[in-house]
Each structure stands twice: as C-alpha cells, then as structure tokens.
Amino acid sequence: MLLVAATPIGNLGDATTRLREALATAPTIAAEDTRSAQRLLAGLGIEREERPRLVAVHEHTEDALAPELAEQAREHDVLLLTDAGMPTVSDPGYRLVQAAIAADVPVTVLPGPSAVLTALALSGLPTDRFAFDGFLPRKRGERQAALRALADERRTVVLFESPHRIADALADVDAVLGDRPVAVARELTKRFEEVRRGTAAELLPWAQEGVRGEIVLVIGGAEPAPSSLEDAVADVLARVEAGERMKDAAGAVAETTGRGRRELYDAALAARGPASRAPRPS
C-alpha cells in the first residue's frame, strides 16, 4: 500500500500516532529529502531494528521512480513524505499517487498538519468556501496576471509565498485587487508564529522591513458586483415560479447579486401585484 502521510509543519508535537507507527514500520520511505526524513525519525525518537530503504522523490526524480515505487507498494508499505505538510500539495508526490492508482495499488492518506488550513483558520476571513492557488509566480508581470485572474473570485484565496517576495506580492495585491482584507501567516506552529491582518497596503511597510520563515498569504474574496434591481427581481420571480418560497428566492438572489434581501422581497412582491398577496382571514 502507498501511505501518503502529512508531517509536522513546524512543531513535532503535531505528529500523529499513525505517522509515528508508519515511520516505525514501513520498509520503504519515499521522501522529498531523505535527510529531512532522517531528522524526523530522530526528532520523534523512533528507533528501528531494520533501517528503512530511503528513496529521494522530488521534482527531478519522481517521474522516473514512480512506476517502480508503485510496484513496490503492491508488495509492502511505501511511506510517502515531504519536508512538511501533505505530499502532493505544492510538493512532490502527485506522480507517485497517479502511478499507484493506475497500477491498481491501494493508496491511503495519513492526515495531519496543513499550512493551508492552519492559515485559513487563523486569518479571520470566511472559511466556508475557499480556493488554494499554490505559489504566486516569481516575475512581477506573471504575478500580476495571476492576481488579475483572481479579481472576480468570490472565495477566500490561500497562497504560498517566499519571505523574500512577500513585500512585492503585497504590493501587487494592492495594485491589482485593491482594498481586500488579507492575512499573512508565518512560521505556523513554531515558536515565533505570527499572523498579520489588514489590507495589503497596511501590511506592506511591515513586509518591507524584512520577513523570515515560511509564509502563507490569505486574501479575502471579491465582493459580489451589484446587478440592476430589475434583473435581480426577475431572478427572484423566476425562482418563485419554479416553486421556491418568495423569502428563500429573495435570499438566494441577494447572496449572488449583492442586493439586500428585504429590498428584493418587497420589490418582487410589488412586481407580482396585489393579486399575488394572500387574502386576509375573514
């Protein structure tokens, strides 16, 4: 079986029982960096009678090694690790998972720490709907183009960024997306964990002073663009004709258009005319 395991993103106390068991027993460990895997074993105090086979699986080796490792996973457990967090999420492992699935080899995940979810929860921004967009491009033009593509994204957006580029990224967020609420989370779960919240313009001076550590940037979603009242009311009435209650239809359209729920309800009621109103009890 292929075991896709999340590792601590900073605090070794976050290592799960399942991860510890897999580290202690898996015959093969496929790691982004075998030195990091050895440090993890030592840091967790895991001593093995038989040393595991350590295989370096990173961007330069994964394509070539994936078929072989998938076949090994048919015979015995192969533990897939990255330096921190969940393999395949802006880290190696995707090709190996693909190869195992294609070969009909069982794949399971050992859940654990996630920089994406940790930063999202700490950001104070809406968490009911969000999008993860990996790393922003390094070059300014490409980075601004990527941000323009997010201009209409209503969901909260989570991004990874380098500490050396976070000031440039915030400047571009301000230039392209304007006064969106943002949060910059660094060194998550570590001793010097820090979260800064505000607009990109407000956080820019702090970032320009120099920032260290692993960075996650969280950006608030776009506000819905208000539609004309006439079009919004037409949508409400169409929903009512399809069987929705007026109250529910007004609420749904308000959410997608930015119009007020009460405004839409009253306008739709007026548009249907007096005949649509329920008669008063005699």
C-alpha positions in Angstrom: 0.0 0.0 0.0 1.1 3.6 -0.7 0.8 5.6 2.5 0.6 9.4 1.8 1.5 11.0 5.1 1.3 14.6 6.4 4.3 15.6 8.5 4.5 18.4 11.1 4.9 21.9 9.5 7.0 23.1 12.4 6.0 21.6 15.8 7.0 17.9 16.1 4.3 17.6 18.8 1.8 17.6 15.9 3.0 14.2 14.6 0.1 11.8 14.7 0.1 8.3 16.1 -0.5 6.9 12.7 2.5 8.8 11.3 4.7 7.5 14.1 3.6 3.9 13.5 4.2 4.2 9.8 7.7 5.7 10.3 8.5 2.8 12.7 7.3 0.0 10.3 7.3 1.0 6.6 10.0 -0.9 4.7 10.4 1.9 2.2 10.2 5.7 2.8 9.9 7.9 -0.3 10.9 11.3 0.9 11.3 14.7 -0.7 14.6 15.0 1.1 16.0 11.8 2.8 18.0 14.0 5.2 14.7 15.6 6.4 13.2 12.1 6.8 16.1 11.0 9.0 15.9 14.2 11.1 12.1 13.5 11.5 12.8 9.9 12.7 15.5 11.2 15.1 13.3 14.1 16.4 10.4 11.7 17.1 12.7 9.3 18.9 11.8 6.4 16.5 14.4 3.7 16.6 14.1 0.8 14.2 15.7 -2.7 14.3 15.9 -2.6 10.5 16.7 0.6 8.7 14.1 1.6 6.1 15.0 2.0 2.5 15.1 5.7 1.9 14.3 7.0 -1.6 14.6 10.6 -2.7 11.4 11.5 -4.5 11.5 15.1 -5.7 10.8 17.1 -8.9 13.9 15.7 -10.6 13.4 12.0 -9.8 9.7 11.4 -9.3 8.7 10.7 -12.9 11.4 8.1 -13.2 10.8 6.5 -9.8 7.0 6.5 -9.6 6.4 3.2 -11.6 9.0 1.3 -9.6 7.8 2.6 -6.2 4.1 1.9 -7.1 5.0 -1.7 -7.8 6.9 -1.9 -4.5 3.8 -0.6 -2.8 2.0 -3.7 -4.2 4.3 -5.9 -2.1 4.8 -3.8 1.0 4.0 -0.4 2.5 5.7 2.6 0.9 5.5 5.7 3.0 5.4 9.0 1.1 6.7 12.1 2.9 7.5 15.7 2.0 9.6 18.1 4.1 6.5 19.5 5.8 2.7 19.1 5.4 0.8 16.9 2.9 2.6 15.4 -0.1 1.2 16.4 -3.5 0.0 19.9 -2.2 2.6 22.2 -3.8 5.1 19.4 -3.1 6.2 16.1 -4.8 4.0 13.0 -4.7 1.3 13.6 -7.3 3.0 11.4 -9.9 3.6 8.6 -7.5 -0.1 8.6 -6.4 -1.1 8.6 -10.0 1.2 5.7 -10.8 -0.2 3.7 -7.8 -3.8 4.3 -8.9 -3.0 3.4 -12.5 -1.4 0.2 -11.3 -4.4 -0.6 -9.1 -2.3 -0.4 -5.9 -4.1 0.7 -2.8 -3.5 4.3 -1.7 -4.4 5.8 1.7 -3.7 9.1 3.4 -2.5 9.6 7.0 -4.0 13.1 7.7 -2.2 15.6 9.7 -0.9 19.2 9.8 -1.7 21.5 6.9 -0.3 25.0 6.4 -3.2 25.8 4.1 -5.9 25.0 6.7 -4.0 26.4 9.6 -3.5 29.8 7.9 -7.1 29.8 6.8 -8.4 29.2 10.3 -6.1 31.9 11.7 -6.8 34.5 9.0 -10.2 35.6 10.3 -11.5 35.5 6.7 -14.5 33.4 5.6 -13.8 29.7 5.6 -17.0 28.3 4.3 -15.7 28.5 0.7 -12.0 28.9 -0.2 -9.5 28.2 -3.0 -5.9 27.2 -2.8 -3.7 28.5 -5.6 -0.3 27.3 -4.7 2.7 29.7 -5.2 2.4 33.0 -6.9 4.7 33.4 -10.0 8.1 34.9 -9.2 8.1 37.5 -12.1 6.1 40.7 -11.5 4.2 40.6 -14.8 3.2 37.0 -14.4 2.3 37.5 -10.7 0.1 40.4 -11.6 -1.6 38.4 -14.3 -2.3 35.6 -11.8 -3.8 38.1 -9.4 -6.0 39.6 -12.2 -7.3 36.1 -12.8 -8.5 36.1 -9.2 -10.2 39.5 -9.4 -13.7 38.0 -9.6 -13.0 35.1 -7.2 -15.6 35.2 -4.5 -14.0 32.6 -2.3 -11.2 33.3 0.1 -7.9 32.5 -1.6 -4.9 30.9 0.1 -1.4 31.2 -1.4 2.1 30.2 -0.6 4.8 32.9 -0.9 8.6 33.2 -0.2 9.6 35.6 2.6 11.9 37.3 0.1 9.0 38.1 -2.2 6.1 38.8 0.2 6.6 42.6 0.1 6.4 42.5 -3.7 3.4 40.2 -3.6 1.5 42.5 -1.2 2.3 45.5 -3.4 0.9 43.7 -6.4 -2.2 42.5 -4.4 -2.8 46.2 -3.5 -2.3 47.3 -7.1 -4.4 44.6 -8.7 -7.1 43.7 -6.2 -7.3 46.9 -4.1 -8.5 47.1 -0.5 -9.1 43.4 0.0 -8.7 42.1 3.6 -5.6 39.9 3.8 -3.7 37.9 6.3 0.0 37.0 6.3 0.8 33.9 8.4 4.4 33.0 9.0 6.2 30.2 11.0 3.0 28.4 11.7 3.0 26.1 14.7 6.6 27.2 15.5 7.9 29.3 18.4 7.7 32.6 16.5 4.3 32.0 14.9 2.9 35.3 13.7 -0.3 36.4 11.8 -0.7 39.9 10.4 -4.1 41.1 9.3 -5.3 44.2 7.4 -5.2 45.3 3.8 -2.2 44.7 1.6 -1.4 48.4 1.7 -1.5 48.3 5.5 0.8 45.3 5.8 3.3 46.4 3.1 5.5 48.6 5.4 5.9 45.6 7.8 6.8 43.3 5.0 9.3 45.8 3.5 11.3 45.7 6.8 12.1 42.1 6.1 10.2 38.9 6.9 11.6 35.5 7.8 10.1 32.0 7.8 7.6 30.0 5.8 4.8 32.3 4.5 1.1 31.7 3.8 -0.9 34.6 2.2 -4.7 34.6 2.6 -6.8 37.0 0.6 -10.4 37.8 1.0 -12.8 37.1 -1.8 -14.3 39.6 -4.2 -17.5 41.3 -3.2 -20.4 40.5 -5.5 -21.0 43.1 -8.2 -24.4 44.6 -7.7 -26.8 43.8 -10.5 -29.7 46.0 -11.6 -32.7 45.8 -9.3 -34.9 44.9 -12.3 -32.7 41.9 -13.3 -32.5 40.8 -9.7 -36.3 40.9 -9.2 -36.7 39.0 -12.4 -34.5 36.2 -11.0 -36.5 36.2 -7.8 -39.8 35.8 -9.7 -38.3 33.1 -11.9 -37.4 31.1 -8.8 -40.8 31.6 -7.3 -42.4 30.4 -10.5 -40.2 27.3 -10.2 -41.6 26.5 -6.8 -39.4 28.4 -4.3 -40.8 30.4 -1.5 -40.5 34.2 -2.1 -38.4 34.5 1.1 -36.0 31.8 0.1 -35.8 33.1 -3.5 -35.0 36.7 -2.3 -32.3 35.4 0.0 -30.6 33.3 -2.7 -30.6 36.2 -5.2 -29.4 38.6 -2.6 -26.4 36.4 -2.0 -25.4 36.2 -5.6 -26.1 39.9 -6.6 -25.2 41.9 -3.5 -28.7 43.3 -3.3 -30.5 43.5 0.0 -32.8 40.6 0.9 -35.6 42.8 2.1 -35.2 45.1 -0.9 -35.6 42.2 -3.3 -38.5 40.7 -1.3 -40.5 43.9 -1.3 -39.7 44.7 -4.9 -40.7 41.2 -6.1 -43.9 41.3 -4.1 -44.8 44.7 -5.6 -44.0 43.4 -9.1 -46.4 40.5 -8.7 -49.2 42.9 -7.8 -51.9 42.8 -5.2 -53.5 39.7 -6.7 -50.4 37.7 -5.6 -50.9 38.6 -1.9 -52.6 36.1 0.3 -56.1 37.3 1.3 -56.5 38.3 4.9 -58.5 35.8 7.0 -62.2 36.9 7.4 
